[in-house]
Amino acid sequence: MSYSTKKRSMILEYLKEHSDNDVSVKEIEESLNKHSGECINVSTIYRYLDKLAIEGMVLKHTSENGKQSTFQYVQENAQCHNHLHMKCSKCGRIYHIDCGFMDELKEHIYRHHHFTIECKTSMLYGICEHCKNE
């Protein structure tokens, strides 16, 4: 049984507003507690994010150092489970790689290296054009 609460709505709205970035539980907690006047418990955030991840509404990423999970809202009708992502190491913005070349790359890796890429958990790191030009 799924139900909506004010706190869940606030968490989901925060995720939607930050859909170009992955966010940590700590970032969500600090922002919502600071701006909402409500105290949102960390365990509430974790439970709801896990539920959203199971439902496919958020992607769960493991940070570069493997010590922290971050979450990204998946836009409706987005194909995030079917394409790779790039993350700017400087500003944290996430870019979707939704082009034919990536399909060729996945096919090459499978055919020649016998390895299947799981797109929903795959992230390439680098510096975006905006940060590079700063």
Buried (B, 14 or more C-beta within 10 A) or exposed (E): EEEEEEBBEBBBEBBEEBBBBBBBBEBBBEBBBEEEEEEBEEEBBBEBBBEBBEEEBBBBBEEEEEEEBBBBBBEEEBEBEEBBBBBBEEEBBBBBBBEEEBEEBBEEEEEEEEEEBEBBEBBEEEBBEEBEEE
